[in-house]
Amino acid sequence: MATTTNGGTKISQTLATKIQTGSPLAQAEFKDLMSKMKAEIASALPMHLKNNADRYARQMVQLFSQNPKLQACRPVTLLSAMMTASALGLDLTPQLGQCYILPYENRKKDGREWVTVTEAQFQIGYRGAIALAQRSSQIQCIRAEVVHRDDEFRYSRGLHPM
């Protein structure tokens, strides 16, 4: 089996071709790709998370194996979404709500005709936005209150919030 180097990662020629052509990967192929991409994941992670590349790879494999719609996504979009999450240092576990990798069907022009392709997209959750804000050290306090229709409430900004 021939191997190719993709940004320093040795992957099989078959896998490289699937990535380049946008063909969906089988679960075993994706798991193999994630195990070989740990160095790239580690380089994308923030300094305080550099040792967590294994965890990010496992989380991505778990997301992929649990969601058939993600399995239909173009591999490049899956890798891009995962690397964005890694670069921001956000946890991929959906239960934590920091970020999500979601499949979307997009219309793309292929030559002269339009085709529908499934692509993975990174989306930050509100908990991830809060985590990033707190990490920035620009935010001292974040408060959220529930307001329902017909509730009366007062809002004030400043040094002494209610």
Salt bridges, closest charged atoms under 4 A:
GLU29 OE1 - LYS18 NZ 2.87
ASP32 OD2 - LYS36 NZ 3.25
ASP54 OD1 - LYS38 NZ 3.22
ASP91 OD2 - ARG55 NH2 2.95
GLU119 OE2 - ARG74 NH1 2.57
GLU119 OE2 - LYS108 NZ 3.30
GLU145 OE2 - ARG143 NH2 3.73
